[in-house]
Amino acid sequence: MRRFFDREDTRWRRGNGALHFYLAPPEDSPLWDLVREAEKPLSALPQIGIQPPECIHVTVQRLDLYRDEISDAQWEKLRSQMDRRMAQIDPFTLTFAPTAVQEWAVEVISPENPSFTRLIDAVRDSIVDAGLGEALTDPPFGPHFSLAYAVAGTSSEEDRALADALHALKTDNSMECSQIALVEVDQDQEAGIFSFRPLYTWTVGTPR
């Protein structure tokens, strides 16, 4: 793996408080079993930053934007646009492939999912209609979450050993998606951790 924080998209204007839209596993999600079981093999590699359970998330949309840069009118418009569009999205399930050691991180990736794509489109449209379109960044490559990010380079031998250990984990890699949150994200490049604080949460398929 290569150092994750050498990527251009990690060079935020501020290290703390960037606004993102996240899906987080519900409390009863079987994904928590995977998170717990993966900790031991992940901890054998000191060059990676393991995400604490409370930091696990699926990114829907990142913004180059911070809360103090949004006017009250834009904030209310964003909330109202999201209220309307999230009520039109049905809950859905993501089914993930086995954990994989990728170029920059240890990731759990779902195949392309039409419901996830519709959710991204609805969020992006809401942002544009709130007058915040200039803050949009590229959408994610697909539904996925990261168990760990590389904070230093690893060898191909280390990657293969970790991949073999992770592939042996037998867990149900599915996640029910019924809530989406607008969060403030803090980036700790030394520890390799993205922590976040929810600002507002929507339950999909539920009118406000």
Secondary structure, 3 states (H helix, E strand, C coil): CCCHHHCHHHCCCCCEEEEEEEECCCCCCCHHHHHHHHHHHHHCCCCEEECCHHHCCEEEEEEEEEHHHCCHHHHHHHHHHHHHHHCCCCCEEEECCCCEECCCEEEEECCCCHHHHHHHHHHHHHHHHCCCHHHECCCCCCCEEEEEEECCCCCHHHHHHHHHHHHCCCCCCEEEECEEEEEEEEEECCCCEEEEEEEEEEECCCCC
